[in-house]
Amino acid sequence: MTGGPDAFVLGVDSGGSGLRVALARVDDGERGTPAPSTVLRAGPVRTGPSGIDADHLLAQVLPAARESLAAAGPGATLAAAAVGAAGMATLGAQLRDRLPGALADALGVRRTALAADAVTAYAGALGQRPGAVVAAGTGLIALGTDLTVWRRADGWGHLLGDSGGGAWIGRAGLDAALRAHDGRRGGSPALLARLEAVFGPAAGLPGLLYPRADRPALLASFAPEVAACAAGDEVAAGILRAAAAHIAEAAAAACPPDLNGESYEVALTGGLFKTGDPLLVPLRAELARQVPRARLVRAAGDPLAGSLEIGRALARSELRLPPHPTLLFLPEGA
């Protein structure tokens, strides 16, 4: 076990909206308290033909970590580091190959964990307890564990899955708007009015959407408009009911299959759930129907807090979350 007043852990959260780096003491106490001593922000990490660009990530993380350590005092050392990154499971081969050695050489840290952002979202939301977490923003993924294996559902991207996520809802809402524009069945004049207020004339939407590299984010930006229309528009309300069914289905697939008949926790995390009751009310009903043993709880922290939770547990030799070759990679000797 590694601790003491000058022992710190490094937490990294890398996602599509940017990268955050935090430093916190190993002995800060229970998960979630107090807040990280330092949080620095940078732009998103590039992804290339070989996956997530390790050099680009290191170029942002190392100066931030050195600055944080210097601010912590002359005796500050790193006991562990945990790096969470969107795409780690499928695009993280270069990170797994390069980061442990680079962090050891540059910062002297010998215990490192590399995690998918769904794992850090899980650790931030539930810590090291069995259960499941649904992380939903532009996309959607559910991850659960009984602390022996991980169970993943969805997270396949906006073309192949992410059913019920922000891009899915936004696309369904735009489809209903364009149906109203054409006079087809299933259209929503209310959503058509919102499309034109947000994006301009409906006929111009393909030219605005298709050339964009950030199409999923643009689609997801319309999800709040669907939620805003749901109270008075049955088509919009139906889209959110369908999204709730998809989200609950993912949660059911990710939940531990059996905990001796005991109930378990399911936490929701991510920006999509800020849409509030128009989505949460049907989602609670769907969870009660599809996952009756689940207890819906508030996420205790975000993915950056999850990185720090994993880092602290690693430093204390108390990590109970199951290792996995791509979801939670622990280099030999970590």
N, C-alpha and C positions, 0 to 999 in steps of 0.2 A: 504494500500500500504506500502511495506517495501523497504527502500532504505538507502542511506547514503554512505559515503566513505568507511566504514568498513563492509558493507553488501555485501555478496558474494552469488553466486549460484554454486552448484556442478552439473557438467554434466558427465554422464557416457555413454560410447558407448561400448557395449559388442557384439562381433561377432566371427565368426569362426577363424579369423586370430589373435585374441587377444582382450584385453580390454584396453580402454583408459579412463583416468580420468582427468577432467579439472576443474579448478576453475576460475571464472570470476566475476567481480563486477556487481552488479545489475544495477548500473547507468553507464554502459559502453557506453550507447548510442544506436544507431540504430543497428538492426540485422547485424551481421557479422563484426562489428568494435568496438573496436580493437580486436586483437586476444586474446584468453584465456590467463590469466596471468600465468597459470601453466598447463602443460600437462604431465601426467605420463603414462607409458605404462606397461602392464603386459601380461602374457600368457592368452590363451583362458580359459573361464569358463567351468567347467565340466558339462555334462548333464548325468543324471542317470535315473533309473526307475521312479523316481518321478518328472522328468523334469529337468529344469535348477537348479543346485545346489546352493541354497541361501547361505549356509555357505562358499562355495568356493568363490563366488562373494564377500561376505562381507570381507573375509580374505584378499582380494586384494584391495578392495575399501577403507576400513576404514583407513589402514595405509597411503595410498596415500592421502586421504582427510585430515588427521591430519597433514601430512607433508606440504601439500599445505597451510593449514590454519596457521600453525606456521610460514611459510615463509612470509605470508601476513601481519603479525604483531600481537601484543598482543590484539588488539581490534577487530580482524576479527571474524565475525559471519556468519553463514549460514542462509540465508533467505528462501532458497528453494533448492530442489534437483530434478533432472530429470534423470531417469535411462532408457536408451534404450537398448534393448537386442534382438538379433536374436532368434527367437523361442518364444518370450514373449507371442504371441497370443495363441499358442497351448501348450507350455511347461512351462508357467510362473506362474502356480498356487502357487508354493512354494514361488516364489519371491513376488507375490502380498500378500501372507499371512504373510511373515516374514519381508520384507524390510522396510516398513514404520515405524514399531515400533523399529526395530534395528537401523535405521538411527536416529530416534528421541532420543533414549537412548544414543547412542554413540556420536552423533554430535550436538544434540540439535536442529535439523531441524524439523519443524512442518509441512511444506508444501512439499509434495512429489508427483511426477508424475511417473508412470511406463508405459513405452511405447514400443510397437513393433518397431523393427528397421526400418520398413517401415514408421512409423509415424515420427521418428526422421529424417529419410531421407527427408520426405516431409517438415518438419519444417525447416531443413537446406537449402533445395532447394528453397522453395517458402514462407517461413515464415508462416503467418496466413492469406494468401490470398486464395480464392477459386481456384481450378484447379486440376491438377493431376500430379503425379510424377511416373516415371518408374525407379525402382532401379534394375540394372542388373549387376551381376558379374558372379559367378559360377551359381547362380540361377536367377530368375526373378520374380518380383512382381510389380503390378501397384496399386496405391492407390490414390483416389481422394476424394474431399469433396466440398460441397457447404456451408460449415461451420455449417450445421445442422446435417448431417449424413456422415459417411464414406462409400465409395464404394471401394471394393477390387476385384482385378482380378489376378488369378494365384497365384504363391507362393506356389505351392503344392509339391515342391521337384522334384528331377531329374527323379524319377520313374513315377510320376503321372502328372507332368506338367513342370513348369518353361520353357515353350516353347519359343524358341528364345534366351534363356540365354546361358551363356558360356558353360555349360556342354552339352546343347542341340546341339549347333554348333559343339563342339568338337566331340561328338558322331557321328553326321551326317558326319563330315569330315573323321573320322576313318572308318565308314561304307563304304564310297566311296573309301577309300584307299584299304580296304580289298576286295571290289568288283573288283578293278583293279588287285589285287593279284590273285584272283580266275579266272579272265576272265569273270565275270558277267557283265550284262548291268548296266550302271550308275556308272561305276568305273572311278577313276581319277588317272592316272599314276603320276601326279604331287603331289597329296596328298599321294600316296603310297611312293614316294621318301621322303617326309617330315616325314611320320611315321617312316620309317627306319632310317632316320637321327636322330630323337628325341628318339625313343624307341628301336631301334635295329630291328632285323628280325621280319617281320610281324607275323610269326607263333608263336613267343614268347609273343605276346601282351596279349592274355588271361591269361597266367600265371602271367604276370606282373600286370594286372588290377584287376582281380577278387578277389585275396586275400586281397587287400588293403581296409582299412577302409575309406580312403579319395578318393574313386572312383569318386565322382562328381568333386573334384578339379583336379584330373588327367585328366578326360575328358575335363574339361574347359581349361587345359593348352594347348590343341591342337587348341583351337579357334583362337589364333593369327596366327597359321600356315595356317588355312583356309583363313583368311583375306589376308595373304601375297601372297597366290596363286591366289586370286580372279581376279587380273588384267589380267592374261593370261590363266585362266582355267575356262571354262564355268560351270563345275560341282561345283567348289568352289564358284563361283559367284552366282549360283543358290541356294546354301545353305544359303548364306547371304541374298538373296532376300526373301527366305522363312522365315528366322529368322525375317527380318524386318516386314513382314506381320503379324507374330505372335505378335511381340512387339506392333505394332500399334493396333492390335485387343485388346490386354490387356489394352492399353491406352484408347481406345474407350469405353471399358466396365467400366473403372474406372472414366471416366470424369463425372462431374455433368450433369444430364440429361437436365437441363434447367436453364439458368441464364438470363431470360427475353430476350433471343435471342442474348445476348452479347457473345463476344469471351472470352476465358479463356486461362490461361497459362498451358502448359505442359512442365515439366522439365525432363531431363534425368540425372541420377546420377549413379555412379558405374563404376567399372573398365572395364566392357565390352565395353563401349563407347569410350575408349581410342584406340580401334582398328581403329578409324578414318573413312575416306571416304568410304572404301569398304562396311561398314555397314551403315554409316550415310546417304550416298546418297540415297540408296533405302529406308531407313527408313523415310527420309523426304518426299519422294514421297508417301509412304504408309500412313503417317500421314495426308498429304494433301488430300488423297483420302478417308480415313476412318474417320478422325476427322477434317472436314473442318473448324470448328469454333475454333480450337486450335491454339494458337500461341506458337511455340517452343521457349523456353528461356533457357539460361544457368543456371544451378543450382548455387545459390549464395553461398552455403556452403555444408559441408558434414554432416553425421549423428551426429558427436560430436557437431558441431555448432548447429544442430537441438536440441540436448539435452539442450544446454545452452539457446537457444531461448525459449524453453518451460519453463525452470527454471526461466528465467527472467520474462516471462509473468505471471507465477504463483506467483512470488514474488510481482509483481506489481498489482495483481488482474486483469490482462488484458488478460487472456487466452481465446482465441476465438475458438480454435480448439475443435471440439466436443468430449466430454468424451465418452468412450466406455468400456464395462466390461473387454475386453482383449486387445484392440488396444491402448487405452489411458486411463489407470486406475487412477482415482483420489480418494484416500482414503477419507472417510468422514472427513470433517474438513480441507481438503487441500486447 
